[in-house]
Amino acid sequence: MRPIRLRNTLALIALGLLPLAAIAGKGVWTKGDLKIRYNALPATALPAASAKQLGVAHDRRQGLLNVLITRGKDGTETSLPADITARAMTENGSPVRIRVREVKDDNGISYLGTFTIRHSGTLRFDLDVTPRGAASQHIQFQHTFAVD
């Protein structure tokens, strides 16, 4: 897999359709030169044409989970394949099913999960990410959705 520049790596999330701000802060796990970037958002945060390109409904109740794994120094990183298991729970403990698929393009690999947002509120996400050639990592984060 060929190296890609950091700005292209960040652009890979949702096929280059999300702004850098969407993955900043708590959405990055780092250990050495390995980085796991993750984010959850409603499909309506994307332009309708972009949602269509991704094969997802452009609907306020359609949720997206983006995961990108890279190795390398800032400025030039290479995306890595990984095994990803994603789960989510509502505030009252109801499970939310997430289907994760690999997305490949000319720049590398990213992962897109889709799920239904039934009600406004906070979802707690649990990710198990096993990058090729690296140990499995467990990541937890929360995101609040407004659909009503």
C-alpha positions, 0 to 999 in steps of 0.5 A: 500500500502506498503512503498517503499524506496526512490531509489525504488520510483525513480526507479518506474518512467517508470517502473524503467527504468529512471536514477535519473538524469532524475527527478532531479531539477525542476521535483519535487514539494513538500509540507510537506511529499507529493511529485510529481515527473514529467518528459518528454522525448522522448521514445528513451531515454529508451532502446528499450526493455523497451519501448516495455515493456511499450507498446510504440513505441521506436521512436524519435517522441514518447514522454513520460510523467512520474508522480509519487506521494509519501507521507512519509519521504525521505528514505521510501515513499509510492506511492499514487493513483491520478487523473491526467490531462495532457496537452501540447502546442507547442511554437506556441500554438498548443495543444498536446494530452497526454494520461495518464495511471496508471502503477502498479507494485510490488513497487506501482503506477506511471503514464505514459503519451504518446504523439506525438512529431511533431517537434523539439522545446519546449513543455509547460506542464500543469499538474493537479494532485489530489492525493488521500486524498490531494488537487489538484495541478497545475504544469507547466514545459517545455521540449525541444525535438529534433527530426529533 
